[in-house]
Amino acid sequence: MKTFSAVVFANYVLRALLAASLFLPFARLIAASGITHFPAGDRLLFQPSGLYLLELLRLSGPELVALAEGSLWLLLGVSAILLLARALTFQTLIQRRFDLVEIVPRALRLVPGYLLIAGLVLLAQVLALTIFLWAGAGVSRLFEARSERSADLAFAALSLLGLFVALVLGVVGELARASLAHERQSGLSALGRGLEHLARAPVRLLSRWAGLGAAGLVLVVAAAKLCELLDVSREAAWRAAAVFGVHQLVILALVGLQTAWLVIALRAARERPL
C-alpha cells in the first residue's frame, strides 16, 4: 500500500509540473493582456456573456496561436517523459520498492518498446475511428431515404462503436506495456501478448477497466457541478482557492484510478498466455 501511494503521489506531482510547464506561458499571456487590472480581475472571463473572453481572444489571438504551435513540440517531449514515467511506475509496482539504481536502468530499457507500442496503438486507433466514421457516413446515406432520424442514429451507433474499438486498443496497449515490463521481448511481441491477455479474460479485464473509467467520469462530473456552485465569477478569494483544491483532488483521484488499472494489467501479464 505504501508503494502504491508513493507511485500515485509521484505521478501526480509529475503531471502537475508538466501541466504547469505547458500552461503557465498561456497564463502569463493572459495576465499581460491587462485583464487583471480591472477590479474584478480575470473573473470577467467567466461572465455568462463571454464578452471579455472573446475580446481577449481577438486581441491576443496571434500570440495565442504562436504559443500553441510552440507548445506542440513541448507536448512531444512531455509525451516521452510520461512514457518513461509509465515504465518507472511499472517497474516500481513490480519490485514493490523504489530503488533508483535498480529501477531506472530497467525503465530506460523499456522506453524504445513503449514508444513503438504507443505509435502502433495510436495508428490503429486513428485507422479504426476513420473506418467506422466512413462506414457510418455511408450507412447514414442509405437510411436518409427512410428518415433523417434513422440516418443520425445509424451514424451515431457506428461512431460510438469506433470509439469503443479505439478504447479497447488502448487497453491492449497497456497490457502490452505491462507484459514488456515483466519480461524482455520486442514491442511487437509485447503487443501480441497484450492481445492474448485480453482474449483470455475479456469480460474481466474490460469490466474492471470500464468500472475504473466510470468512477473517474463520476468524479469529473461531480467536480464540475461543485465548481459551478462555487462560481469563481463572483468576488471572493476563497472561491478560486476552493475550485483549485477540488481540481487537484480530482486529478489525484484520477491518477489513483489509473494506477489501480496498471496493477490489474500487471496481474494479467503475470498469468500464463494461451
C-alpha positions as CSV (number, residue, x, y, z in Angstrom):
1,M,0.0,0.0,0.0
2,K,2.9,2.4,0.7
3,T,4.4,1.7,-2.7
4,F,1.0,2.3,-4.4
5,S,0.5,5.6,-2.5
6,A,4.1,6.7,-3.3
7,V,3.6,5.9,-7.0
8,V,0.3,7.8,-7.1
9,F,1.8,10.8,-5.4
10,A,4.9,10.8,-7.6
11,N,2.8,10.6,-10.8
12,Y,0.5,13.4,-9.5
13,V,3.5,15.7,-8.8
14,L,5.0,14.9,-12.3
15,R,1.7,15.7,-14.0
16,A,1.3,18.9,-12.0
17,L,4.8,20.1,-13.1
18,L,4.3,19.1,-16.7
19,A,0.9,20.9,-16.8
20,A,2.5,24.0,-15.3
21,S,5.2,24.0,-18.0
22,L,2.6,23.7,-20.7
23,F,0.0,26.2,-19.4
24,L,2.0,28.9,-17.4
25,P,3.0,30.6,-20.7
26,F,-0.7,31.0,-21.5
27,A,-1.4,32.3,-18.0
28,R,1.4,34.9,-18.4
29,L,0.0,36.0,-21.8
30,I,-3.5,36.4,-20.3
31,A,-2.0,38.5,-17.4
32,A,-0.1,40.6,-19.9
33,S,-3.4,41.4,-21.7
34,G,-4.3,43.7,-18.8
35,I,-7.4,41.8,-17.7
36,T,-6.1,41.7,-14.2
37,H,-6.0,45.5,-13.9
38,F,-9.8,45.5,-13.6
39,P,-11.2,45.4,-10.1
40,A,-12.9,42.1,-10.8
41,G,-9.7,40.7,-12.3
42,D,-9.8,37.6,-14.5
43,R,-13.2,36.7,-13.1
44,L,-14.5,38.8,-16.0
45,L,-13.5,36.0,-18.3
46,F,-16.1,33.7,-16.7
47,Q,-19.1,36.0,-17.1
48,P,-22.0,34.4,-18.8
49,S,-21.9,36.7,-21.8
50,G,-18.3,35.8,-22.7
51,L,-17.7,39.3,-23.9
52,Y,-14.3,39.8,-22.2
53,L,-13.2,36.3,-23.2
54,L,-14.0,37.0,-26.9
55,E,-12.2,40.3,-26.7
56,L,-9.2,38.7,-25.2
57,L,-9.1,36.1,-27.9
58,R,-9.4,38.8,-30.6
59,L,-6.6,41.0,-29.2
60,S,-4.2,38.1,-28.2
61,G,-5.2,35.7,-31.0
62,P,-1.8,35.8,-32.9
63,E,0.2,35.4,-29.8
64,L,-2.0,32.5,-28.6
65,V,-1.6,30.7,-31.9
66,A,2.1,31.1,-31.9
67,L,2.3,29.9,-28.3
68,A,0.1,26.9,-29.2
69,E,2.3,26.0,-32.1
70,G,5.4,26.1,-29.9
71,S,3.6,24.0,-27.2
72,L,3.0,21.2,-29.7
73,W,6.7,20.5,-29.8
74,L,6.8,20.7,-26.0
75,L,3.9,18.3,-25.9
76,L,6.0,15.7,-27.8
77,G,8.7,15.9,-25.0
78,V,6.0,15.7,-22.4
79,S,4.7,12.5,-24.0
80,A,8.1,11.0,-23.9
81,I,8.5,11.9,-20.3
82,L,5.1,10.3,-19.5
83,L,6.2,7.1,-21.2
84,L,9.3,7.0,-19.1
85,A,7.2,7.7,-16.0
86,R,4.9,4.8,-17.0
87,A,8.0,2.5,-17.3
88,L,9.2,3.6,-13.9
89,T,5.7,3.1,-12.5
90,F,5.5,-0.5,-13.8
91,Q,9.0,-1.3,-12.5
92,T,8.2,0.1,-9.1
93,L,5.0,-1.8,-8.8
94,I,6.8,-5.0,-9.8
95,Q,9.6,-4.5,-7.4
96,R,7.3,-3.0,-4.7
97,R,10.0,-0.6,-3.8
98,F,11.7,2.4,-5.4
99,D,15.4,1.8,-5.8
100,L,16.9,4.3,-8.3
101,V,20.0,2.2,-9.0
102,E,17.9,-0.8,-9.9
103,I,14.7,0.6,-11.4
104,V,15.9,3.5,-13.6
105,P,18.1,1.4,-15.9
106,R,15.3,-1.2,-16.3
107,A,12.8,1.6,-17.1
108,L,15.1,3.2,-19.7
109,R,15.4,-0.2,-21.5
110,L,11.6,-0.2,-21.8
111,V,11.3,3.2,-23.4
112,P,12.0,2.2,-27.1
113,G,9.5,-0.7,-26.9
114,Y,6.9,1.7,-25.2
115,L,7.4,4.2,-28.0
116,L,6.8,1.5,-30.6
117,I,3.7,0.3,-28.8
118,A,2.4,3.8,-28.4
119,G,2.9,4.6,-32.0
120,L,1.3,1.4,-33.3
121,V,-1.7,1.7,-31.0
122,L,-2.2,5.3,-31.9
123,L,-2.1,4.5,-35.6
124,A,-4.5,1.6,-35.1
125,Q,-6.9,3.9,-33.1
126,V,-6.9,6.5,-35.9
127,L,-7.5,3.9,-38.5
128,A,-10.3,2.4,-36.5
129,L,-12.0,5.7,-36.0
130,T,-11.6,6.7,-39.6
131,I,-13.0,3.4,-40.9
132,F,-16.1,3.5,-38.6
133,L,-16.8,7.2,-39.3
134,W,-16.5,6.5,-43.0
135,A,-18.8,3.4,-42.7
136,G,-21.2,5.5,-40.5
137,A,-21.4,8.2,-43.2
138,G,-22.1,5.5,-45.8
139,V,-24.8,3.8,-43.8
140,S,-26.3,7.2,-42.9
141,R,-26.8,8.0,-46.6
142,L,-28.6,4.7,-47.0
143,F,-31.0,5.5,-44.2
144,E,-31.7,9.0,-45.3
145,A,-34.4,7.8,-47.7
146,R,-36.4,6.4,-44.8
147,S,-35.9,9.2,-42.2
148,E,-33.3,11.7,-41.1
149,R,-33.6,10.4,-37.5
150,S,-32.7,6.8,-38.6
151,A,-29.7,8.2,-40.5
152,D,-28.5,10.1,-37.5
153,L,-28.9,7.1,-35.2
154,A,-27.0,4.8,-37.6
155,F,-24.1,7.3,-37.8
156,A,-24.1,7.7,-34.0
157,A,-24.1,4.0,-33.4
158,L,-21.2,3.3,-35.8
159,S,-19.3,6.3,-34.4
160,L,-19.7,5.0,-30.8
161,L,-18.6,1.6,-31.9
162,G,-15.5,3.0,-33.5
163,L,-14.8,4.9,-30.2
164,F,-15.2,1.7,-28.3
165,V,-12.8,-0.2,-30.5
166,A,-10.2,2.7,-30.2
167,L,-10.5,2.5,-26.4
168,V,-10.1,-1.3,-26.4
169,L,-7.0,-0.9,-28.5
170,G,-5.7,1.4,-25.7
171,V,-6.4,-1.4,-23.2
172,V,-4.4,-3.7,-25.4
173,G,-1.5,-1.2,-25.4
174,E,-1.5,-1.0,-21.6
175,L,-1.5,-4.8,-21.3
176,A,1.4,-4.9,-23.8
177,R,3.4,-2.4,-21.7
178,A,2.7,-4.5,-18.6
179,S,3.9,-7.6,-20.4
180,L,7.0,-5.9,-21.7
181,A,7.8,-4.7,-18.1
182,H,7.6,-8.3,-16.9
183,E,9.9,-10.0,-19.5
184,R,12.4,-9.0,-22.2
185,Q,10.8,-9.1,-25.6
186,S,10.2,-6.8,-28.6
187,G,7.5,-4.3,-28.8
188,L,5.7,-6.3,-31.4
189,S,5.9,-9.4,-29.3
190,A,4.5,-7.5,-26.3
191,L,1.6,-6.3,-28.4
192,G,0.8,-9.9,-29.3
193,R,1.0,-10.8,-25.7
194,G,-1.4,-7.9,-24.8
195,L,-3.9,-9.3,-27.3
196,E,-3.5,-12.8,-25.8
197,H,-4.1,-11.4,-22.3
198,L,-7.3,-9.6,-23.4
199,A,-8.5,-12.6,-25.4
200,R,-8.0,-14.9,-22.3
201,A,-10.3,-12.8,-20.0
202,P,-12.0,-10.1,-22.0
203,V,-15.0,-9.7,-19.7
204,R,-13.0,-9.5,-16.5
205,L,-10.4,-7.0,-17.8
206,L,-12.8,-4.8,-19.8
207,S,-15.3,-4.7,-16.9
208,R,-12.6,-3.6,-14.4
209,W,-11.2,-1.1,-16.9
210,A,-14.7,0.3,-17.6
211,G,-15.5,0.4,-13.8
212,L,-12.5,2.5,-13.1
213,G,-13.2,4.7,-16.0
214,A,-16.8,5.2,-14.9
215,A,-15.7,6.1,-11.4
216,G,-13.3,8.7,-12.9
217,L,-16.2,10.1,-15.0
218,V,-18.4,10.4,-12.0
219,L,-15.7,12.2,-10.1
220,V,-15.2,14.7,-13.0
221,V,-18.9,15.4,-13.4
222,A,-19.3,15.8,-9.6
223,A,-16.4,18.2,-9.5
224,A,-17.8,20.2,-12.4
225,K,-21.1,20.6,-10.6
226,L,-19.4,21.6,-7.4
227,C,-17.2,24.2,-9.2
228,E,-20.4,25.5,-10.9
229,L,-21.9,26.1,-7.4
230,L,-18.7,27.7,-6.2
231,D,-18.9,30.2,-9.1
232,V,-15.5,31.8,-9.5
233,S,-17.1,34.7,-11.4
234,R,-18.3,36.1,-8.0
235,E,-15.9,38.1,-5.9
236,A,-14.2,36.1,-3.1
237,A,-10.7,34.7,-3.0
238,W,-11.8,31.5,-1.2
239,R,-13.9,30.6,-4.3
240,A,-10.9,30.4,-6.5
241,A,-8.9,28.6,-3.9
242,A,-11.7,26.1,-3.4
243,V,-12.0,25.4,-7.1
244,F,-8.3,24.9,-7.3
245,G,-8.4,22.4,-4.4
246,V,-11.3,20.5,-6.0
247,H,-9.4,20.2,-9.3
248,Q,-6.3,18.9,-7.6
249,L,-8.2,16.4,-5.5
250,V,-9.9,15.1,-8.6
251,I,-6.6,14.8,-10.5
252,L,-5.1,13.0,-7.6
253,A,-8.0,10.6,-7.5
254,L,-7.8,10.0,-11.3
255,V,-4.1,9.2,-11.0
256,G,-5.0,6.7,-8.3
257,L,-7.6,5.1,-10.5
258,Q,-5.2,4.9,-13.4
259,T,-2.5,3.3,-11.1
260,A,-5.1,0.8,-10.0
261,W,-5.7,-0.2,-13.6
262,L,-1.9,-0.6,-14.1
263,V,-1.9,-3.0,-11.1
264,I,-4.6,-5.0,-12.8
265,A,-2.7,-5.0,-16.1
266,L,0.4,-6.3,-14.3
267,R,-1.6,-9.1,-12.7
268,A,-2.9,-10.1,-16.1
269,A,0.6,-10.0,-17.5
270,R,1.8,-12.5,-14.8
271,E,-0.7,-15.1,-15.9
272,R,0.3,-17.7,-18.5
273,P,-0.5,-16.9,-22.1
274,L,-2.9,-19.0,-24.1
